[in-house]
């Protein structure tokens, strides 16, 4: 799945096969808080960078 800024406020479970009821934005912000990462300025990154950042956060949860 390719994450774009257009779907940041959609629930993850509505977009892909997952049980997570958070929006993509909620997931990103919770992940940043959980792992002590400074909040990324999501308005100033490309969709490609956003997708890579999301995948990185998912990787951290899987560790």
N, C-alpha and C positions, 0 to 999 in steps of 0.2 A: 504494500500500500504506500502510496506517495502522499505525504502530509503536505498540505499547502496552507497558507494563511487564511484562505477562504473557508476552511473547515475547522479552524481552531476552536470555535465555540460550539461545535457539534459533539455529541456524546460518542465516545469511542465505541461503545456497544452498538450504536446505530450505523456506524461506518464499516466496521470490520467484525469478524467473528471473535468476540471477546465478551467477558462478563463485566468489564469495568464500566460503571455508569458515569464516570467523570468525563468532562469535556477534555479535549486535547490540551487546552490551555490550563485547566485545573491540574491535570497530570504533570505538565511541565513545571508549573509553579510548586506543586507539592514535592516533586523530585528535587528541584533546586534547593528547597528548604531542608529536605531530608539529608541530602548529601553535602550541604554547606557550600553550595555553588551560588555565586552572585547571579541575580536575575538577569537573564539575557534580554537585550532590547530587541524584541521580536519584530518591531516595526522596521528596523534597519537592517534586516538580513533577508537574503533571497529565499525563495521557497526551497531551493536545493540545500542551502545551509540549514534551514529550519528542519528539513527532513533528516539531515545528518545529525543534528543536535538531538532530535527526538529519538533516533536510533541509538545514540550514545546513552541517553538517559534510560532507555529500555535495557541496554546492556548492563548498566549499573545495577538495576533492580534484579537482573538475572544472576549477578555474581554471588 
